[in-house]
């Protein structure tokens, strides 16, 4: 009863980490029997996520004084990649003659190739031609990059968005302009139509 009360009053992280701790204790035989049966754990319900708007993105770019973070946010907008994938891009990932950026998604290992226009490619001119494009941001934890972004949004009174919102924004724009779904999947690095449709649900 005490555990269930904690789960009811806590947030998503409370459910996730308490469940992990409970299961670990059972596996280590520190508990002779589960305190809460597997099917009785409350479902994890994440908050509804939304895409970042162009206006919000432009305000963030204008307010960001760190050039490395500013370039990261701009590439997240154009590539729709996760912050980890974008932060770990290298100069060798950019194919200037063909106007493409290619990389493997860290989460799934799926190859991603995105063709960019002149305006987006121009962002790479001020970044290193070889090695990591973001020498500092590539070495910090994802949580630290997210914290910096959240701090900037709080300063600008922008609520309800995270760095992951850039993926939603890219998918929504792709659907709105009639970009074929299978090509959008390839650009986002997903194998599942259901995942892409979840990203584009607000389009």
N, C-alpha and C positions, 0 to 999 in steps of 0.2 A: 504493500500500500504506500509506503514511503517513497519507493522508487517511482511508482506511477504518478505520485503527486509531483515529484521533481520533474518528470517528463512533461506533465501537463502545464507546469508553470515556466519551464525552460524554453529555449529556442531550438532550432534545428541542430546546432552544434552540440547541445546538451544530449539530444537523442542519439546522435551519431557516436559521440565519444563514450557516453555511458554504456551504450550497446557493445562497443568494442571492448571496454574494460570488463563488462560482465561476461562476454564470450571468452575472453582471455582467461579469466578466473576459472571458468568451467573447464576449459581445455587443460589448464595446469593442475586441475583437481584441487584447487583452493576452495572451490564450492562443490559439495557432493551432488548437487542437483541445481538446475537453473532456477533462479528466483522468480523469473518471469518466463513462461513458455514462449518459444519463438513466435508463434502466431498471435500472441497477446501483446507484443510490443506495438505501441502506437505507430502508425505510418509516418514516415518522414515527409513533411510537406514543405517544399521550398517556396519562397516568395515568388510571385509572378515576375519574370524578368522582361525588360523592354529594350528596344533599340535606342541608341543615342541619336539625337537629331542632328542635322547639319548645323543648325544655329548653335546648339550646345557645344558641338565639336569645335566650331570656329571660336567661341568664347574661351574654351579651354586652351586652344592653341595661342590665342592672343594674350592670355594671362600667364602662360607657362614661360618662365625665364630661363629654365635649363634647356639648352639647345638639343641635348641628347634625348631628353624625355619628350620634347616637342616633336622631334623627328619620329620617335617611336609611335606617338599618338597619330601622327599623320599617316604613317605606313599601316597602322592598324585600320584606319579608315579606308585606305585604298585597297589593301589586300584582304581584309576581313579575317586575318589570321588571329590565332590566340596570342596572347602577350608573350608566352614562352617561345613560340615559334618565331615571332617577329624579333624579339630581343636577341635571339641566337643566330640571326641571319649573318652571312659573311659577304664580303665583296665578291667572292667567287660565285655566289648564288645569282648574281645579276648578269644576264646575257644582253649586253647592249645592242649588238647587231639585230637581234630578233625582238628586242623590247620586252623580255620576259624575266620573271623572277621565279626560281624553282627551289624547292626544299622538301624535306620529309617531315611530316608531322611527328612531333615527339610522342604524342599520346597514342597514335595508331600506327605510325610507321608508313602511312599512305603518302605517296609522292604527290606534290602539289605544284602545278605550273600555271602561273597567272600572267596574262599579257597586259601590259600597262601602257597608257597613253603618255604623251610627251610631258604633260604637267606632273604626273605621278613619278615618272622616271627622273625628272629633274630633282626630286628630293634626294636621290642617291648621289648627286654630284658633290655635295658637301660632306659626304660620309666616306670612311676609308675605302679605298679601291681593293684592298686585300685584307684578309683577316676579319675579325668581328666588326660589324657595322656599329655596334654599341658596346664598346669595351667595358664600360662600367656596369651598365644595366644587364649585360649578359651574365655577370658574376654575382648578382644579388638574388635573393630569394623572390619567388613569384609574389609572396605575401607582401614583401617590401615595395615592389612595384605597384601592387594594388593599393597599398596604404598611401603612397604618394599621390596616386590618381584620386583616391577618395578624398584626401585632404584638399586637393585642388577643386574638386566638385563642391565640397562643403564651403569653401571660400567663396565660390561663385553662386551659392544657393541652388545648385543643380542636384536634384534628388532622384533616386531610383535607377541609377546607372552604375555600371562597373566597367572595367576594361573588357569584359566579355561582351558587353553591349555592342561593341564594334562588330562582332560577328553577326549579331542580329540585324544590325543596320545594313551590312553588306548583303545579307540574304534577302532582306526586304527590298532593297533597291534592285537586286537582280530579278526578283519576281515581278516587281512593278513594271520594269522595262521589257518584260517578256523573255528574259534570259532562260534558255532551255534548262530544265531542272537537272538533268544529268551533268551538264557542264558546270552548273552551280555547285553540285555535289563535289565534282573534281576540284574546283577552286577552293572549296571549304575543307577539302580533305576528308569527306565522309563517304561511307559505303551505303548508308541506309537512307532511303527516301523519307522514312519517318523522322529521322533526325533533322533533315533539311526542312521539312514541312513545319517542324516545331520551331525552327529558327525564323521561318518566314510567316508565322501564323498571323501577324498583325498587318501584313501587306494588303 
